[in-house]
Amino acid sequence: MVTSPSFSDLGLPPLLVQALRREDLIAPFPIQAAAIPDVLAGNDVLGRAPTGSGKTLAFGLPMLARLAGASTKPGRPRGLVLVPTRELAQQIERALDDVAIALGLRVASVVGGVPLKRNVERLTRGVDLLVATPGRLVDLVAQGSASLEDVAITTIDEADRLADLGFLPQVIDLLDRTPSDGQRLLFSATLDNDVDTLVERYLRSPVSHSVALAVEVPTMTHHLLYVDHHDKPAVVAEIASRPGKTIMFVRTKFGVDRVVDGLRAVGVEAGAMHGGKTQHHRTRTLAGFADGTTPVLVTTDVAARGIHVDGISLVVHVDPPLDPKDYLHRAGRTARAGEAGVVVTLVTEDQRQEVERMTNQAGVEIAAIDVRPGDRAMIAITGARRPSGKPVPVVAPPAQAPKPRTPKHENKSARRAHSHRRRGAH
């Protein structure tokens, strides 16, 4: 009988294994069990792994293990992780922080949307493992606040998304600034031409590991729900009223706000995520979704690329994706770590042909039915139920205390005194 390995079987330092045990992390996911020994051995690694496969620890743990026991100079990290979004960078930092502390190491993220001065101050204090978005790190290197000359090991995470967002020129610029003999790891859900360029240019005889994509996950089911255009808002509201965490994808920022307003008007706690929201709003909304106080998250594709939240049991394409790769990325938000998940796509009459073509290209086995509000089959698939109809109260931001007003006669006295001082100075 073959038993699954534990983290202690993979060659990780005992202090690191103990830190994982304190977080109830005992058994590694498949991508972790496969990749960690190769990274520890100093090999370059190419990982084909989607969101939710456990890839953060697959590269993060062995990177920390290889960095342990040496010192880092201010502004000169020894480990580097490049990611496409600030949310992903910050989540990787949180995931690795406690483990790093156990080894006496420091992890930090530098991202856009945060004051540059704060990034500079953090680098000045010394960072062993730096997690960064390419644009911000290019700026820091250009102004002399960061040097990559000491980077011994680099991970390119979500390489396909870095390519999709147009970051490859910055990624190439940054990799060219790291030592040519450094160890490199690359993780991507798909390996298309742009990603192949990075692999061929920067990875030396990489060891390849692969885990199932969304199309191959046995615990994930896919459904097309054909709906009349006039019924669609009511169908969306009933699906959103289900118990459990639901993520809904909408094509535009305006569409996200429209859907959220409609849901909250009928009693559904829903939050909006898109590029037009402030970083504070995005952080607060994501925290509410993660802890379940806001069980429905409505988002655009771009805003969702940094979302890594466990326990999402339903993905809804309110607006169908145009590209099969986007379909698979959206679907990968559910059925993570062996859990069950459902993916539904709402399709109006004018979208049928295009959506059927796209899902065929994605390679998913998919069932299609016609639905209306209150439909029993829809309820069975999604857990939909009628919303309460009571609007969600709007919470006003905390009021600021009014500034004390200076009496007019005091203002005049102050101006006269200032005028006398100015005349006396000449």
C-alpha positions, 0 to 999 in steps of 0.5 A, a space after each residue: 500500500 502506497 502512503 502519501 508523503 508528509 512535508 517532513 518526507 520532502 527534505 524541508 528543514 525541521 523548523 519549517 515543518 514545525 511551523 507548518 504543523 502549527 498551522 495544521 499543514 501536514 500532508 502536501 498537495 500533489 504539486 507540492 510533493 512533486 516540486 519541492 524536492 526538485 527545487 531543494 535539489 537546485 533544479 529549475 522547475 516548470 510547473 503547469 498548475 492552476 489556481 487552487 492547486 497549492 503552488 504557492 507553497 510548492 515554490 515558497 517553502 523550498 525557496 525559503 529553505 534555500 535562503 535560510 542561514 545567510 544574510 541579506 543586504 538592504 535593498 538586495 533581496 536574495 529570492 524573488 517572486 514575480 506575480 501579475 497582481 498586487 492582491 496575489 503578491 500580498 496573499 503570497 506574502 501572508 501565506 509565507 510570512 509565519 514560515 519565514 519568521 520560523 527560519 529567521 527570514 523576512 518576506 515582503 511585497 512591493 506592489 503598485 497602489 501602495 506609496 512608493 516611499 513605503 516600498 523603499 522603507 521596507 527594502 531598506 530594512 532588508 528583505 530576504 524573499 521579495 514578492 513583486 509586481 513587475 511595474 513597481 519593481 522596475 520603478 524601484 530598480 530604476 531609482 536605485 532603491 532595489 538591486 537584483 544582483 544578489 537574487 539566487 532563486 526566482 519564481 515567475 508565478 501565473 506566467 500566462 497571466 503576466 503575458 496576458 496583461 502585457 507584463 512580459 517586457 518588464 519581466 524580461 528586463 527584471 530577469 536579465 538583471 538577476 544572475 544568469 546562473 541563478 535558479 528559476 521556477 516558472 508556474 503557469 496554468 497554460 503554456 502558450 507561445 509567450 510563456 514558452 519564450 520565457 521557458 526557453 530563454 531563462 530555464 535550464 533543463 527544467 524538471 516539469 510537473 503538472 496537475 489537473 486543469 479545471 477541465 480535468 477536475 473530477 469534482 467540478 461540474 459545468 452547466 449552461 443555463 439558457 435564460 431569456 434576457 428579461 428573466 436574467 436579473 431574477 435568475 441572477 438574484 435567485 442564484 446569488 441568494 444561495 448559501 455558500 460563497 459565490 463568485 460572479 463574473 461580469 464583463 465590464 466595470 459598469 456591469 459589475 456595479 449594476 449587478 451588485 446594486 440589483 442584488 443588494 436591492 433585493 436583499 443579497 449581500 454582494 460586493 463589487 471588485 473592479 479596477 475602478 475601485 480604490 485599493 482600500 475598497 478592494 481590500 475590504 471587499 475581499 476580506 468580507 468575501 473571505 470571511 463569509 460576511 459578504 458571500 457573493 463577489 461580483 468581479 471583472 476578469 482583470 480584478 479577479 486575477 489576484 483573488 485566491 479564496 478557499 471555499 468558493 462552491 459556485 462560479 457564475 458567468 453572468 456574462 460568458 467569457 469570450 475566450 476558452 482560457 478565460 473560462 478555465 481561469 474563472 472556473 479554477 476559482 472553485 473545486 480547489 484542493 479536492 472540494 466539489 464545485 459548480 460552474 454555470 454560464 448564463 446564456 441568452 438566445 443571441 449568445 448560444 452559438 458563440 458560447 457553445 463554440 467557446 466551451 467546446 474549445 475549452 474541452 469541458 464536458 457540459 450540460 445545457 438546460 433552459 431555465 426560468 426564475 424558480 426553476 427546479 433544475 436550476 435550484 438543484 444545480 446551484 442551490 438557488 432560492 428566492 431573495 428576501 426582497 429587503 434591501 441591504 442597508 447602505 453603511 455610511 462611511 464614518 463621519 469626520 469631526 468638523 474642524 474647529 472654526 477660528 472666530 473672525 476677529 481672531 483671524 484679523 488679529 493674526 493677520 495684523 500681527 503677521 503683517 507687523 512681523 513682516 514689516 519689522 523684518 525689512 
